[in-house]
């Protein structure tokens, strides 16, 4: 966390039929209030996804419950998804978060744009969400991150930015652990030791066969 209790959140857990639920988010603000919202979101995600793997319906339910809990000036950007290891698909809803990045086997990296841009969680109850589904080919890698990566700032006030991240992901080879370690190390090296002002969270996964 960035010098205090933070609000970045990620969780991954099994659900029936060889599927994994992945939730990756960033609570507005820092400190204890953000951590409490993060804890509440974690419980809601696990509870709701125990009843359905319909990502859109689950997101709508989580949003309604969260909107009745958090202060008006708080919200959560989030990607809620289900990874199906049998069908090799990743179905997700992007609630105002940075777009997932897809690295193909040849090193080409592209953002995975949501078909239906959506509000962050907790802003308004009663919202409708729609899912995006992508098929992962062999050797393809998905990267998720919070804005602490792009917004990492150097001593001369330059941001790490999207271009450096895309190049690093392209050159990485796509192995998830390597991607995460290289990206985190690059951002930490880019920033002075006392310059980190936001949390950093990175998750990557790949289809191997």
QUIFENCOR-V208685 format. One record per helix or strand of 3 or more residues. SS is the DSSP state (alpha for helix, beta for strand). FROM is the first residue (numbers start at 1). LEN is the number of residues. If there is no record, write none. Layout:
# QUIFENCOR-V208685
ss=SS from=FROM len=LEN
ss=SS from=FROM len=LEN
This chain:
# QUIFENCOR-V208685
ss=beta from=8 len=8
ss=beta from=19 len=9
ss=alpha from=31 len=18
ss=alpha from=55 len=13
ss=beta from=76 len=9
ss=beta from=89 len=7
ss=beta from=100 len=4
ss=beta from=109 len=4
ss=beta from=132 len=4
ss=beta from=141 len=5
ss=alpha from=161 len=11
ss=alpha from=176 len=15
ss=beta from=202 len=5
